[in-house]
Amino acid sequence: MFAILDFPVKEGQLEEAVRVLRGALAATRAFDGNLGAEILLDDDPSHFLLLETWESAAHNHAYQSWRLTPEGATPGFADLLRGPFVMTEYSVSPH
């Protein structure tokens, strides 16, 4: 399954937000059930996307819960955002 997270970034903070998130992706990629995580950019400096690939929605939900703990938090990242991220989960259509 895929999770796409859309992060709304404060004006002038895109580069710093991406830098901070890149540092946090090692833990994402090492989390049980993660198959990959990539930052996606376009020409809009007010947001960026994170594309995560998971073995299952349950793996993603466990990861999201972990990120809400002190051990899983990314210090300073929320300060770079205009508000909460929006996550959309997708499953692959059967052939």
PANULO-259679 format. One record per atom (N, C-alpha, C, O): atom name; residue number from 1; residue in one letter; x, y, z. Coordinates in nm, 3 decimals. Last residue first. Layout:
CA NUM A X Y Z
...
# end
This chain:
N 95 H -0.523 -0.704 -1.048
CA 95 H -0.516 -0.710 -1.195
C 95 H -0.643 -0.764 -1.253
O 95 H -0.656 -0.776 -1.374
N 94 P -0.625 -0.478 -0.788
CA 94 P -0.594 -0.614 -0.838
C 94 P -0.601 -0.616 -0.990
O 94 P -0.676 -0.541 -1.052
N 93 S -0.466 -0.170 -0.716
CA 93 S -0.582 -0.240 -0.773
C 93 S -0.542 -0.379 -0.818
O 93 S -0.437 -0.397 -0.880
N 92 V -0.312 -0.101 -0.415
CA 92 V -0.293 -0.132 -0.557
C 92 V -0.413 -0.211 -0.605
O 92 V -0.455 -0.308 -0.541
N 91 S -0.435 0.161 -0.205
CA 91 S -0.399 0.021 -0.227
C 91 S -0.386 0.000 -0.377
O 91 S -0.444 0.074 -0.456
N 90 Y -0.344 0.453 -0.032
CA 90 Y -0.388 0.391 -0.155
C 90 Y -0.347 0.245 -0.153
O 90 Y -0.238 0.210 -0.107
N 89 E -0.414 0.721 0.191
CA 89 E -0.363 0.585 0.170
C 89 E -0.425 0.527 0.043
O 89 E -0.543 0.549 0.015
N 88 T -0.310 1.043 0.263
CA 88 T -0.405 0.962 0.187
C 88 T -0.340 0.828 0.162
O 88 T -0.226 0.820 0.117
N 87 M -0.273 1.294 0.501
CA 87 M -0.227 1.165 0.452
C 87 M -0.341 1.095 0.381
O 87 M -0.454 1.089 0.430
N 86 V -0.169 1.619 0.549
CA 86 V -0.283 1.537 0.505
C 86 V -0.225 1.409 0.448
O 86 V -0.141 1.411 0.359
N 85 F -0.030 1.786 0.837
CA 85 F -0.020 1.723 0.706
C 85 F -0.149 1.648 0.676
O 85 F -0.227 1.617 0.766
N 84 P -0.130 2.094 0.998
CA 84 P -0.111 1.949 0.994
C 84 P -0.099 1.897 0.851
O 84 P -0.152 1.956 0.757
N 83 G 0.056 2.395 0.916
CA 83 G -0.054 2.322 0.977
C 83 G -0.028 2.173 0.966
O 83 G 0.081 2.131 0.929
N 82 R 0.285 2.496 0.818
CA 82 R 0.173 2.589 0.835
C 82 R 0.057 2.524 0.907
O 82 R -0.032 2.594 0.956
N 81 L 0.602 2.388 0.958
CA 81 L 0.478 2.364 0.884
C 81 L 0.372 2.470 0.916
O 81 L 0.370 2.526 1.025
N 80 L 0.811 2.411 1.123
CA 80 L 0.834 2.454 0.985
C 80 L 0.707 2.444 0.900
O 80 L 0.705 2.488 0.785
N 79 D 0.744 2.293 1.360
CA 79 D 0.761 2.439 1.360
C 79 D 0.777 2.496 1.219
O 79 D 0.759 2.615 1.198
N 78 A 0.762 2.022 1.310
CA 78 A 0.628 2.084 1.314
C 78 A 0.636 2.236 1.309
O 78 A 0.545 2.302 1.259
N 77 F 1.044 1.984 1.339
CA 77 F 0.978 1.971 1.209
C 77 F 0.842 2.042 1.207
O 77 F 0.812 2.115 1.113
N 76 G 1.154 1.990 1.594
CA 76 G 1.160 2.110 1.512
C 76 G 1.083 2.103 1.382
O 76 G 1.060 2.206 1.319
N 75 P 1.217 1.641 1.612
CA 75 P 1.225 1.773 1.676
C 75 P 1.237 1.888 1.574
O 75 P 1.317 1.882 1.481
N 74 T 1.008 1.406 1.543
CA 74 T 1.115 1.472 1.469
C 74 T 1.124 1.615 1.521
O 74 T 1.046 1.701 1.479
N 73 A 0.924 1.122 1.752
CA 73 A 0.909 1.262 1.710
C 73 A 1.031 1.311 1.632
O 73 A 1.143 1.264 1.652
N 72 G 0.959 0.873 1.859
CA 72 G 0.938 0.884 1.715
C 72 G 0.929 1.026 1.662
O 72 G 0.925 1.047 1.541
N 71 E 0.986 0.909 2.131
CA 71 E 1.093 0.839 2.058
C 71 E 1.081 0.858 1.907
O 71 E 1.182 0.858 1.836
N 70 P 0.742 1.033 2.202
CA 70 P 0.868 1.107 2.214
C 70 P 0.983 1.042 2.136
O 70 P 1.068 1.112 2.081
N 69 T 0.498 0.945 1.944
CA 69 T 0.564 0.924 2.073
C 69 T 0.690 1.011 2.082
O 69 T 0.740 1.057 1.979
N 68 L 0.406 0.968 1.691
CA 68 L 0.343 1.054 1.791
C 68 L 0.404 1.039 1.930
O 68 L 0.367 1.111 2.022
N 67 R 0.531 0.769 1.549
CA 67 R 0.577 0.907 1.526
C 67 R 0.517 1.005 1.627
O 67 R 0.571 1.114 1.646
N 66 W 0.376 0.548 1.623
CA 66 W 0.510 0.563 1.678
C 66 W 0.561 0.707 1.663
O 66 W 0.627 0.760 1.752
N 65 S 0.153 0.590 1.460
CA 65 S 0.137 0.595 1.606
C 65 S 0.273 0.616 1.673
O 65 S 0.283 0.693 1.768
N 64 Q 0.270 0.549 1.210
CA 64 Q 0.213 0.680 1.242
C 64 Q 0.194 0.696 1.393
O 64 Q 0.217 0.804 1.447
N 63 Y 0.337 0.273 1.239
CA 63 Y 0.441 0.376 1.222
C 63 Y 0.389 0.514 1.259
O 63 Y 0.456 0.588 1.331
N 62 A 0.085 0.159 1.251
CA 62 A 0.178 0.141 1.364
C 62 A 0.288 0.246 1.358
O 62 A 0.328 0.302 1.461
N 61 H -0.006 0.235 0.998
CA 61 H -0.074 0.287 1.118
C 61 H 0.014 0.272 1.242
O 61 H 0.018 0.361 1.327
N 60 N 0.165 0.086 0.832
CA 60 N 0.166 0.232 0.827
C 60 N 0.103 0.291 0.953
O 60 N 0.155 0.388 1.009
N 59 H 0.087 -0.174 0.904
CA 59 H 0.225 -0.130 0.925
C 59 H 0.233 0.022 0.927
O 59 H 0.300 0.081 1.012
N 58 A -0.180 -0.167 0.817
CA 58 A -0.150 -0.186 0.960
C 58 A -0.008 -0.144 0.993
O 58 A 0.017 -0.085 1.098
N 57 A -0.156 -0.151 0.543
CA 57 A -0.205 -0.035 0.614
C 57 A -0.175 -0.046 0.763
O 57 A -0.147 0.054 0.828
N 56 S 0.157 -0.312 0.444
CA 56 S 0.013 -0.311 0.473
C 56 S -0.025 -0.179 0.540
O 56 S 0.061 -0.105 0.588
N 55 E 0.409 -0.253 0.352
CA 55 E 0.358 -0.388 0.330
C 55 E 0.207 -0.392 0.351
O 55 E 0.137 -0.467 0.283
N 54 W 0.431 0.072 0.197
CA 54 W 0.419 -0.015 0.314
C 54 W 0.369 -0.153 0.274
O 54 W 0.296 -0.168 0.176
N 53 T 0.587 0.361 0.091
CA 53 T 0.536 0.232 0.048
C 53 T 0.544 0.137 0.167
O 53 T 0.649 0.122 0.230
N 52 E 0.529 0.709 0.074
CA 52 E 0.576 0.594 0.151
C 52 E 0.511 0.468 0.096
O 52 E 0.394 0.469 0.059
N 51 L 0.608 1.020 -0.028
CA 51 L 0.550 0.896 -0.078
C 51 L 0.612 0.781 0.000
O 51 L 0.733 0.759 -0.007
N 50 L 0.539 1.340 0.063
CA 50 L 0.620 1.224 0.101
C 50 L 0.544 1.102 0.054
O 50 L 0.429 1.081 0.092
N 49 L 0.543 1.664 -0.089
CA 49 L 0.481 1.534 -0.063
C 49 L 0.585 1.435 -0.015
O 49 L 0.703 1.444 -0.049
N 48 F 0.519 2.008 0.010
CA 48 F 0.586 1.898 -0.057
C 48 F 0.516 1.769 -0.016
O 48 F 0.439 1.767 0.080
N 47 H 0.438 2.361 -0.022
CA 47 H 0.416 2.224 0.026
C 47 H 0.511 2.128 -0.044
O 47 H 0.575 2.162 -0.144
N 46 S 0.502 2.603 -0.126
CA 46 S 0.417 2.604 -0.006
C 46 S 0.388 2.464 0.047
O 46 S 0.322 2.449 0.149
N 45 P 0.640 2.621 -0.363
CA 45 P 0.720 2.622 -0.239
C 45 P 0.636 2.616 -0.111
O 45 P 0.690 2.622 -0.001
N 44 D 0.586 2.439 -0.645
CA 44 D 0.511 2.510 -0.542
C 44 D 0.588 2.507 -0.409
O 44 D 0.601 2.400 -0.349
N 43 D 0.702 2.275 -0.830
CA 43 D 0.741 2.416 -0.832
C 43 D 0.674 2.499 -0.723
O 43 D 0.703 2.618 -0.710
N 42 D 0.760 1.980 -0.633
CA 42 D 0.720 2.043 -0.757
C 42 D 0.761 2.190 -0.749
O 42 D 0.846 2.226 -0.668
N 41 L 0.890 1.679 -0.486
CA 41 L 0.884 1.825 -0.496
C 41 L 0.828 1.866 -0.631
O 41 L 0.846 1.797 -0.731
N 40 L 0.879 1.413 -0.263
CA 40 L 0.843 1.459 -0.396
C 40 L 0.824 1.611 -0.393
O 40 L 0.752 1.664 -0.309
N 39 I 1.076 1.178 -0.096
CA 39 I 1.023 1.314 -0.093
C 39 I 0.999 1.358 -0.237
O 39 I 1.086 1.344 -0.323
N 38 E 1.006 0.837 -0.023
CA 38 E 1.067 0.937 -0.111
C 38 E 0.998 1.071 -0.096
O 38 E 0.875 1.078 -0.084
N 37 A 1.053 0.520 0.103
CA 37 A 1.002 0.654 0.135
C 37 A 1.080 0.755 0.051
O 37 A 1.203 0.759 0.053
N 36 G 0.981 0.167 0.139
CA 36 G 1.043 0.282 0.075
C 36 G 0.978 0.412 0.115
O 36 G 0.861 0.414 0.156
N 35 L 0.866 -0.026 0.287
CA 35 L 0.932 -0.070 0.165
C 35 L 0.998 0.044 0.090
O 35 L 1.064 0.022 -0.012
N 34 N 0.811 -0.107 0.623
CA 34 N 0.835 -0.001 0.525
C 34 N 0.913 -0.056 0.408
O 34 N 1.014 -0.124 0.426
N 33 G 0.793 -0.312 0.809
CA 33 G 0.692 -0.305 0.705
C 33 G 0.712 -0.195 0.602
O 33 G 0.639 -0.190 0.504
N 32 D 0.947 -0.145 1.072
CA 32 D 0.890 -0.273 1.027
C 32 D 0.779 -0.251 0.924
O 32 D 0.683 -0.179 0.950
N 31 F 1.167 0.115 0.970
CA 31 F 1.050 0.072 1.047
C 31 F 0.992 -0.055 0.986
O 31 F 0.989 -0.071 0.864
N 30 A 1.364 0.216 0.813
CA 30 A 1.401 0.103 0.899
C 30 A 1.280 0.047 0.974
O 30 A 1.291 -0.060 1.036
N 29 R 1.246 0.436 0.694
CA 29 R 1.284 0.323 0.609
C 29 R 1.320 0.199 0.689
O 29 R 1.307 0.087 0.639
N 28 T 1.222 0.599 0.923
CA 28 T 1.104 0.555 0.848
C 28 T 1.136 0.431 0.768
O 28 T 1.063 0.332 0.773
N 27 A 1.486 0.646 0.993
CA 27 A 1.401 0.572 1.086
C 27 A 1.275 0.521 1.016
O 27 A 1.227 0.412 1.046
N 26 A 1.560 0.792 0.768
CA 26 A 1.633 0.668 0.800
C 26 A 1.548 0.582 0.894
O 26 A 1.540 0.461 0.877
N 25 L 1.406 1.023 0.767
CA 25 L 1.366 0.912 0.682
C 25 L 1.443 0.784 0.707
O 25 L 1.396 0.676 0.670
N 24 A 1.504 1.237 0.907
CA 24 A 1.413 1.146 0.978
C 24 A 1.379 1.022 0.896
O 24 A 1.327 0.925 0.952
N 23 G 1.650 1.378 0.722
CA 23 G 1.720 1.319 0.836
C 23 G 1.635 1.218 0.910
O 23 G 1.687 1.123 0.968
N 22 R 1.442 1.468 0.559
CA 22 R 1.541 1.372 0.505
C 22 R 1.616 1.302 0.619
O 22 R 1.643 1.182 0.612
N 21 L 1.325 1.657 0.730
CA 21 L 1.256 1.530 0.702
C 21 L 1.351 1.427 0.646
O 21 L 1.342 1.309 0.681
N 20 V 1.518 1.860 0.721
CA 20 V 1.486 1.795 0.848
C 20 V 1.419 1.660 0.823
O 20 V 1.452 1.561 0.888
N 19 R 1.509 1.925 0.446
CA 19 R 1.634 1.881 0.508
C 19 R 1.606 1.805 0.638
O 19 R 1.662 1.698 0.662
N 18 V 1.243 2.009 0.418
CA 18 V 1.289 1.891 0.343
C 18 V 1.417 1.837 0.406
O 18 V 1.433 1.716 0.419
N 17 A 1.255 2.237 0.582
CA 17 A 1.163 2.128 0.613
C 17 A 1.204 1.999 0.543
O 17 A 1.201 1.892 0.604
N 16 E 1.443 2.395 0.443
CA 16 E 1.473 2.347 0.578
C 16 E 1.382 2.230 0.617
O 16 E 1.428 2.134 0.678
N 15 E 1.303 2.444 0.201
CA 15 E 1.435 2.380 0.200
C 15 E 1.470 2.321 0.338
O 15 E 1.521 2.209 0.346
N 14 L 1.064 2.575 0.298
CA 14 L 1.062 2.450 0.223
C 14 L 1.196 2.376 0.232
O 14 L 1.200 2.258 0.267
N 13 Q 1.034 2.821 0.420
CA 13 Q 1.086 2.710 0.501
C 13 Q 1.092 2.576 0.427
O 13 Q 1.124 2.474 0.488
N 12 G 0.906 3.034 0.298
CA 12 G 1.051 3.038 0.310
C 12 G 1.113 2.920 0.383
O 12 G 1.234 2.920 0.407
N 11 E 0.606 2.989 0.471
CA 11 E 0.677 3.063 0.368
C 11 E 0.826 3.068 0.397
O 11 E 0.868 3.103 0.508
N 10 K 0.556 2.654 0.592
CA 10 K 0.557 2.799 0.612
C 10 K 0.641 2.865 0.503
O 10 K 0.734 2.805 0.450
N 9 V 0.400 2.389 0.411
CA 9 V 0.521 2.449 0.467
C 9 V 0.504 2.601 0.483
O 9 V 0.445 2.667 0.398
N 8 P 0.211 2.106 0.440
CA 8 P 0.203 2.250 0.412
C 8 P 0.315 2.323 0.485
O 8 P 0.323 2.320 0.608
N 7 F 0.260 1.792 0.306
CA 7 F 0.304 1.878 0.415
C 7 F 0.294 2.025 0.373
O 7 F 0.362 2.066 0.280
N 6 D 0.096 1.506 0.242
CA 6 D 0.112 1.641 0.187
C 6 D 0.140 1.735 0.304
O 6 D 0.055 1.755 0.390
N 5 L 0.172 1.175 0.190
CA 5 L 0.154 1.278 0.291
C 5 L 0.187 1.413 0.229
O 5 L 0.294 1.431 0.170
N 4 I 0.052 0.878 0.082
CA 4 I 0.103 1.005 0.033
C 4 I 0.069 1.110 0.138
O 4 I -0.048 1.130 0.171
N 3 A 0.117 0.541 0.098
CA 3 A 0.068 0.656 0.175
C 3 A 0.134 0.779 0.116
O 3 A 0.256 0.785 0.101
N 2 F 0.031 0.230 -0.047
CA 2 F 0.104 0.356 -0.054
C 2 F 0.037 0.458 0.036
O 2 F -0.086 0.461 0.049
N 1 M 0.083 -0.117 0.000
CA 1 M 0.000 0.000 0.000
C 1 M 0.088 0.123 0.000
O 1 M 0.203 0.119 0.042
# end
